[in-house]
Amino acid sequence: MIEGRIFSAAVTSRRRSKAWAAVVLFGLIVLALGACGGDGESESEEEREAERVTIQCEGSAVTPELPADFPTVEGVTITKSEEAGPSQVADGYYEGSLEDAYEAFKTAIREAGYSVIFDEIEEEDSEVAYSGGGENTSGIVALRTNCAQSGRISVHITNRPE
């Protein structure tokens, strides 16, 4: 009699496990199908442009509080520099194209003795992450095509001690 109850409990337990496995599998399938949404091209160029935040890329030049050996890039004007916790943040703009700004920063960072640990360029933005230098810092240069002024690229530099 006890053996029958143990067998019955084991069968019931397996059925519950199979039921839960089916529920979990169904949930994963639903999530996977949801992630397969559209191709992202249904949005018009005007809608994408309206969603992008436009900023003013102008102002008087300031001297940023970046490491002494951090490279300067020709065509860049830094208009704001501030502390954000242990990080230094500098904002400004670059006169030229996104591709030119990306290449100029990547080259200048390497030539200044820093390591480029990540870099990427896309249609409307770019990043160059770095580490090293004489003060052993790391950070990222973010470049965006969101300036209200034509022919300018916004520059956002975040530098922090390692």
C-alpha positions in Angstrom: 0.0 0.0 0.0 2.8 2.4 0.9 4.6 1.5 -2.3 1.5 2.4 -4.3 1.3 5.8 -2.7 5.0 6.5 -3.3 4.6 5.5 -7.0 1.5 7.6 -7.3 3.2 10.6 -5.7 6.2 10.2 -8.0 3.9 10.1 -11.1 2.1 13.2 -9.9 5.4 15.0 -9.2 6.6 14.2 -12.8 3.3 15.4 -14.3 3.6 18.7 -12.3 7.3 19.1 -13.5 6.2 18.5 -17.1 3.4 21.0 -16.7 5.7 23.6 -15.3 8.3 22.9 -18.1 5.5 23.4 -20.7 4.5 26.7 -19.1 8.1 28.0 -19.0 8.7 26.9 -22.6 5.5 28.6 -23.7 6.6 31.8 -21.9 10.0 31.7 -23.6 8.4 31.2 -27.0 6.1 34.2 -26.4 9.0 36.4 -25.3 11.1 35.3 -28.4 8.3 36.1 -30.8 7.7 39.5 -29.1 11.4 40.3 -29.6 11.0 39.6 -33.3 8.9 42.8 -33.7 9.1 44.7 -37.0 12.2 45.5 -39.0 12.4 49.0 -37.5 12.0 50.6 -40.9 8.4 51.4 -40.6 9.2 54.7 -38.9 9.7 57.6 -41.4 12.8 59.7 -41.5 10.8 62.7 -40.3 9.6 60.7 -37.2 13.2 59.7 -36.4 14.4 63.2 -36.8 11.6 64.6 -34.5 12.5 62.1 -31.8 16.2 63.0 -31.8 17.1 65.7 -29.3 18.6 68.8 -30.9 21.1 70.8 -28.9 22.8 74.1 -29.4 26.5 73.6 -30.3 27.8 77.0 -29.5 29.4 79.0 -26.7 32.7 80.4 -25.6 35.6 78.0 -25.2 36.6 76.9 -21.8 39.6 74.9 -20.6 38.4 71.4 -19.6 39.6 69.8 -16.4 40.9 66.7 -18.2 44.3 65.1 -17.6 47.3 67.2 -18.8 48.2 64.6 -21.4 44.6 64.2 -22.8 44.8 65.0 -26.4 43.4 68.2 -28.0 41.7 67.7 -31.3 41.8 70.4 -34.0 38.3 71.6 -34.7 36.9 70.9 -31.2 35.6 73.7 -28.9 34.9 72.7 -25.3 32.2 74.9 -23.9 31.5 73.3 -20.6 33.5 71.4 -18.0 32.4 70.0 -14.7 32.9 67.4 -12.0 30.4 64.5 -11.7 31.5 62.5 -8.7 35.0 61.3 -9.4 34.6 61.9 -13.1 35.3 65.0 -15.2 32.8 65.8 -17.9 33.5 68.1 -20.8 31.0 69.1 -23.5 31.4 71.0 -26.7 31.3 70.6 -30.4 33.4 69.6 -33.4 33.5 71.5 -36.7 33.1 68.9 -39.4 31.6 65.5 -40.1 30.9 62.6 -37.7 33.4 60.4 -39.5 36.1 63.0 -39.3 35.5 63.6 -35.6 35.6 59.9 -34.9 38.8 59.4 -36.8 40.4 62.5 -35.3 39.6 61.4 -31.7 40.6 57.8 -32.2 44.0 58.8 -33.7 44.7 61.6 -31.2 43.9 59.3 -28.2 46.3 56.6 -29.5 49.0 59.1 -30.3 48.7 60.6 -26.7 49.6 57.1 -25.3 46.2 56.0 -24.4 44.7 52.6 -25.4 41.5 52.6 -27.4 39.5 49.9 -25.7 36.3 50.2 -27.7 35.2 52.3 -30.7 32.1 52.4 -32.8 30.6 54.6 -35.5 27.0 54.5 -36.6 24.9 56.7 -38.8 24.2 59.4 -36.1 26.6 58.7 -33.3 30.0 57.4 -32.4 32.0 56.4 -29.3 35.7 56.0 -28.6 36.5 54.5 -25.2 40.0 54.7 -23.8 42.2 54.0 -20.8 45.7 54.8 -19.7 47.7 58.0 -20.0 50.1 59.5 -17.4 47.4 59.9 -14.8 46.0 56.4 -15.4 42.4 57.3 -16.3 39.7 55.9 -18.5 36.6 57.3 -20.2 34.7 57.7 -23.4 34.2 60.3 -26.1 30.7 60.3 -27.3 30.0 62.1 -30.6 26.5 62.9 -31.9 25.0 64.5 -35.0 22.4 66.3 -32.9 23.6 69.9 -33.2 21.2 72.5 -34.3 24.0 74.1 -36.4 24.8 72.4 -39.6 28.4 71.1 -39.9 28.9 70.6 -36.2 29.0 67.4 -34.1 28.3 67.4 -30.4 31.2 66.2 -28.2 30.7 64.7 -24.7 33.8 63.5 -22.9 33.7 61.6 -19.6 37.0 60.9 -17.9 37.5 59.1 -14.6 40.4 57.8 -12.5 41.0 54.1 -12.8 
